[in-house]
Amino acid sequence: MRLTVNGEPKDCTAATLAELLTALEYEGDWLATAVNGDLVHREDRSRHQLTQGDRIEILSPMQGG
């Protein structure tokens, strides 16, 4: 399936947002996620089904100063 992740086109086989995060090696409880402009809470990621053409934004805190 073709998705856009943080503005970049990606091909993936993940069925849910949680599977996509694992496949892309995103970890931690501090991630913020949105699909097609709608916030998806951490507890809902494993139930949130992805579909062809979805736009996913993944934000993680940056370290440093």
C-alpha positions as CSV (number, residue, x, y, z in Angstrom):
1,M,0.0,0.0,0.0
2,R,1.2,3.5,-0.8
3,L,1.2,6.1,2.1
4,T,2.7,9.5,2.7
5,V,4.6,9.6,5.9
6,N,5.9,13.0,7.1
7,G,5.6,14.2,3.5
8,E,7.5,11.3,2.0
9,P,5.9,8.6,-0.2
10,K,6.3,5.1,1.4
11,D,5.2,1.6,0.3
12,C,4.3,-0.6,3.2
13,T,2.4,-3.7,4.2
14,A,1.3,-2.4,7.7
15,A,-2.4,-2.7,8.3
16,T,-2.6,-0.5,11.4
17,L,-0.9,2.7,12.5
18,A,0.8,0.7,15.3
19,E,2.3,-1.7,12.8
20,L,3.5,1.2,10.7
21,L,5.3,2.7,13.6
22,T,7.0,-0.6,14.4
23,A,8.0,-1.1,10.8
24,L,9.5,2.4,10.6
25,E,11.3,1.8,14.0
26,Y,9.5,4.6,15.9
27,E,9.4,3.9,19.6
28,G,8.3,5.5,22.8
29,D,5.3,7.0,24.5
30,W,6.2,10.5,23.4
31,L,5.1,10.2,19.8
32,A,2.3,12.3,18.4
33,T,0.5,10.8,15.4
34,A,-2.1,12.0,12.9
35,V,-3.7,10.4,9.9
36,N,-5.2,12.6,7.3
37,G,-5.0,15.5,9.7
38,D,-6.8,13.8,12.5
39,L,-4.9,13.1,15.8
40,V,-4.7,9.4,16.7
41,H,-4.1,8.8,20.4
42,R,-1.5,6.2,21.5
43,E,-4.2,3.8,22.8
44,D,-6.0,3.9,19.4
45,R,-3.1,3.2,17.1
46,S,-3.4,-0.6,17.2
47,R,-7.1,-0.3,16.1
48,H,-6.6,2.5,13.5
49,Q,-6.7,0.8,10.1
50,L,-4.6,2.3,7.3
51,T,-5.9,2.7,3.7
52,Q,-4.2,3.4,0.4
53,G,-3.2,7.1,0.1
54,D,-3.4,7.9,3.8
55,R,-1.2,10.9,4.9
56,I,0.5,10.1,8.2
57,E,2.4,12.6,10.4
58,I,4.7,11.3,13.1
59,L,6.2,13.8,15.5
60,S,8.8,12.9,18.1
61,P,10.6,15.1,20.6
62,M,14.0,16.3,19.6
63,Q,16.9,16.1,22.0
64,G,19.5,18.8,22.3
65,G,19.4,22.4,22.9
